[in-house]
């Protein structure tokens, strides 16, 4: 929260990645937006969802790199592919 409220603290944190960055280089802007999947009733899906379709497997709403790289998710998709595609 402190970095969000203090430009000085924010720039200092950014300088760990970009040492030559200066406060004059940073300007206020809007917040980022992340796509969010919805269920059939319009409710937000908080976690990933795996959906099978004809000759397809879709991983929907994987919100983080950890979720997209999860061994457990990969195993589930592999098992679905074996069953669905006769692998």
VENJORA-V322207 format. One record per run of one state. SS is the DSSP state (H for helix, E for strand, - for the rest). FROM is the first residue (numbers start at 1). LEN is the number of residues. Records with the same first field share a line. If there is no record, write none. Layout:
SS->FROM-LEN, FROM-LEN
This chain:
-->1-1, 6-1, 15-8, 26-12, 39-5, 45-4, 54-2, 61-4, 69-2, 86-2
H->2-4, 7-8, 23-3, 65-4, 71-15
E->38-1, 44-1, 49-5, 56-5
